[in-house]
């Protein structure tokens, strides 16, 4: 039985990260009978999530209170090479990786956010140990594929890109690429009882993140646009609005932005906030029963797309653009770049257009999703073919 390690996982407080590792572990268990292990930034929280297809969850770094961390700190002050310091800090990943037949880096957005020194070191140590490496379900801005980042990408024996923009850029750079959908399209959903404020067939979901407000050209104006959209929905329909948190990291929690939105509508019973404790599967169960979704988080949109829910993305990333383009042929009308989000009128108009075509979009998604998500077994086989004998 092959041993697969999933590493570079930020923790299940990001439900997109949870969706990736949960779906990936089940895919490799079901398609290849693999034993799947995970290293995590928050192992205790991840164990509490009940990732039942994962055999073992371990911390990805040595404890800040351990003797090893003290030795590392002293050694660095005495002139330990930087690479050795980083390797010691991330030694749990390297140790488990060396005992694995193939290792999957599952942080799909990692290479979009600054220098990833730890990956450069981890990947180098594992490759020198002869361990096959796969970058799994990634998106990377084409202009970032250069220099040290490109050198690190060359350490992977296979890169599975989740959308065509990234796949083309990586192919043009001469890297070994396979294009396949984000594994979260296969995430199972769990349907919990509906809140009292939920209106069957007439509840619109809304996700707003601090990150998307930060990336807007005017964060206050962007927040006001979401407020205006809620006012528009309440004024022109009998619909309810479900505020949906998808990331609850302390440094980047959707509850901050959504809590502020709910405060604006504190006296409106049709506007309600789902709990921040729901799992990715539970959130997908709620999203699947929405009339439509407006979202800043891409993995909330994946939960909607995969259940044929009409969706408008307020996006900033290559993954949001690429997935919309691959599903619909063009992201126009399906995605508003947050950097271009102006006044409330643009958001309201885009939402009205979404509702006007909602029935056609549901039918189109139901029709095209089987072909879009095809290639699951072949992709797993391509990864498992790399395994050490």
N, C-alpha and C positions, 0 to 999 in steps of 0.2 A: 504494500500500500504506500503510495507516494506521499511525501510530506511537503506541504505547501505552507510557506510563511507569508502572511500579509503584514507589511510594515509601512511606516510613514503614515500612520492613522492618527488624526487629531482628536479623536474621542467622540462618543455618541451624543454629547451635548450639541453637536452639529448633526442634525438629523440626516443631512446629506451624506456625511461621513458614515453614519450608522447604516444608511440605506445601501451604500456601496459595499461595506464589509459584510453586512448581513446577506445581501443578495449574492455576492461573490462566493462566500463560503458555502452557501447552499448549492450554487451552480457547480462548484468543483466537487462537492460531495456527491451530488446526484449524477453528474456527467462522467466523473472519473474515479469515484470512490476514494477521493483523496482525504488524508488527515490534514485538517486546516488549523493553523495556529496564528495568533495575532499578537503583535506588540503594539502597545497603546500609550498615549500620553496620560490617559485616565483609566487605568485598568479596573479599579474598584467600581467606578460608575458604569463601565462597559459590562462588567460581570452582572451588575444589577439589571442591565437591559435584557438579559436572557438571550445572548447570542448562541442559540443551542446547536448550531452547526459547526461551531468553533470548539476544538478540543481543548485548547489552552489559551488563556489571555495573560500576557505578562507585561510588566512595565517596560517602556522602551529606553529608559535611562536609569542609571544607578541612583539610589536614594540620595537626596541632598544631605541626609543625616548619617550616611554610611561612612565607614572607615575608608572605603575606596574613594569616595568623593573628597575626603580630607587628604588622602595620599595624592590624589590628582591635583588638588589645589596647591599643596606644598611642592609637588614635582614641577608644576608650571612655574612657580616662583623661583625654582632652582634651575630653570632653563629647559624644562621638558619641551620637545618640539610640539608645535600647535596641533599637528595631525594626531600625535599620540594622546594629547589631552582630550581631543574630540572623540577619538576612538575609545578611550577608557570611559568617557561619559556615556557613550552610546553602546557600551559593550554588551548589554542584554540583547540588542538587535543582532549584533555581529555574531555572538555566541549561538543564538538560536538559528540564525541564517546559515551558519556553517554546518548545522545538523539537519538542514532542509535539502530537499531535492530541487526545489525551485523557489525563488523569492519574488513576490509581487509588491511593488511600490504602489500603494493605493491612494496616495494623496493626489487626486486628479488635477488640482489647481496649483500644486506646489511650485512649479517652475514659473508661475506668473507673479510670484511675490518675493522679489529680492533674491539675494544670494543664499543658496542652500548648502552651506558649508558641511553640515552634518551628513547630507546625502552624498556629497562628493567623497567624504571619508568612508562612510558605511559601504557605499557601492565599490569603492576601490579595494577595501579589505575583503569583501565578499568575492569579487571577481578574481583577486589574487588567490583566493582559496578554491577557485574553480566552481563557484556556485552560479548557476544561470540566473540572470536578473531580467524581470519584465516590468516595464512601466505600464500600469494597468488603468485603462479608462481615463486617459489624460486629455487636457486641453492646454495649449501653449500659444501665446501671441506670437505670430510669425517673426516679428522684429526682435524677439527675445532669444531666438535660436542662433546664438553666436557665442564666441569666446569660451569662457570657462563652463558656461551652461551647456554649450554644444559638446564640449569634451566629456562632461558628465553623462549627457544623453547617449554618447557613443559606448558607454559601459553596459547599456542594456542590450540583450540579445534579441529582444522583441519589444516593440512599443505598440500598444493597442490604443489608438486614438478614438475618441467617442464622437467626433464630428469631422466634416470634410475640410474645414479651414485648417485645422491642426494637421490632419493627415497629409494634405498637400504640402504644407510647409516642411514637415519632417521628411517626406519623400524627396522633396527638392534638395534637402540637406544631406541626402544619401544615407538616411537611417532606415533600419528594418521596421517597417510599419504595417500594421493591419488595422483597418477601420472597422469598428463595431460599435453598436449603441452603448450608452452608459448602462452598466449592469443593473442600476436601480430601476430600470424599466421592468425588471423581473421581480421586484420587491413584492412580497405578499402583503395584502391589506387585512386589517382587523377592524371589523365594524362594531364600534361601541354604541351604546344607547345615545340617541340624539339629545342635545340640551333642550330645555324647555323653550328657549327663544328661537330654536331652529324652525324654519318653515320649509316643509317638504316641497322640493322642486322650485323653491323661490328663496334660496339662500346663496348669496354671493360671498366668496372667500376673498380675503385681502391679507397679503403679507407685505410688511414694510420692514426694512432692516436699517440699522444705523449706518452700515457700510454704504448702502445705496444713497442715503441722504448725504453722507460725507463726500461721495463722488459726484453728486449733482453740482452744477455750476452755482446754484444757490440753494443750500439745504433747507432754509426756512421756506422758500418759495415752493420747493418740492413737497415739503410736509403739508403746506397749505393746499397744494393741488390734490393730495390724497384726501384731505378734509373736505374739499369741494366735491370730490367724486362721491364720497359717502353722502353728503347732503343731496347731491343729484339723485342718487339711488333711492334715498328715502322720500324725496319729493315727487319723483316720477313713477314710482312703483310701490308695490306692497312688500317688496323683498326685504329680507333681513341681511345683515352684514356680519359674517364671522371673521374675526381677526385671528390670524393663524401664525403662531410663533414657530419657526423652523430651526432656529439656532438660539441656544441659551447660554453660550459662553459668557463668562463674566465680563470679558473685554469687548464683546460684540454680540449683545443679546437683543433679539428682536422684541423682547418684552419691554425694552426701554421705549422704542419707537411706537409699538402697538399700545402700550400703557398710556402714552401721551395722547394717542388717537382716541382711545376709549374715554380718557378724561374730558376730551372735547365733547363727547356725546354721552356724558355720565347719566343724563336723564332720559336717554333714548333706549328703551328695552329691545328694539330691533338690532342694536349694535352690541355684540357680546364678544368676549375674549375667551378663546379656548385655553385650557391649562398648559403651562410650559413643561409639564411633566410627561406629556404623551410621547410615546415612541414613534419612530418613523412609520411603522406599520399602522398604528392607530391614527396618525395624522392622514395617512393615505386613505384609510377607511372613511374619514370625514370628507376629504377632498373629493373622493369618488362620487359623493352624493351632492356636490355643489351644482348650482345652475351655471356658474362661471367662476373663474379665478383671476385675480389681478395680483401679481407676485413679483417681488424683488429677488427672492432666492430661487436659483435655477432648479434645485432638487424638489422644491414645491411644484414647480412647473412640470417636472418629469413625473411626479405622482399624478398630476392632472392629465398630461398627455397620454400616459399609459392607461388611463381609465376613460379616455375620450371626453374629457371635460374641456370646454372652450376656455382658452387661456390667453391673457395679455401679460407679457413680461416687461417689467421695467428693468432693463439690463445694463450691464457695464462690461461684461466679460466676453471673451471669444467663445466660451462654451455656450452661452445663451444665444449668441448670434448663429453659431454653427448648427446647434440643434434645431433651432427654428428654421433655418435655411434648408436643412436636410429633410425635415418633416413636411414643409409646405412649399419648398422650391424657392422661397423668398421670405426673408424676415419682415418685409414691409407689412405693416398692419398687425403683425403678431408680436412685435417687440418695439419698444420705444427706448433708444439709448438714453440712459439717465443723464448723460452729459448734455443731451439736447432737450431735456424736459424743461419746457418753459412754464407758462402759466397754466391755470387749471383747465382752460378751454381745450388744450391739446389732449390731456388725459381723459377728460369727459367725452370728447369726440371719439377717441380711440375705443373707449369702453362701449359707447353706443354702437359703433361699427361692429364690435365683437358680438354684442347681443343680437344685432340684426342678422349676422351670419351664423349664429350659434348652432342651429339645427344642421346646416350644411357642414360645419366644422366637426360636429360630433360624428356625422356619417362618414366624412372623409377620414378621420382618425381611425375609426373602427375598421374601415376598408384597407388602410395603408399600413397600420401597425404590424401585422404579421410579416410583411416583407421588410419593413424597417428594422425589426428586431431579429430577423433571420440570421443564422450563422453562429448561434450559441454553441452548439456542439463542436463545430469546426474550429472556433476560436479557442475553446478549452483544449482541443486536441493539439492545436499549434503550440500552446503553452506547455502542455504535458510532454510533447515531443522533445522539449529542451531538457527534461529532467535528467539528473545524473543517474547512471545505472548503478 
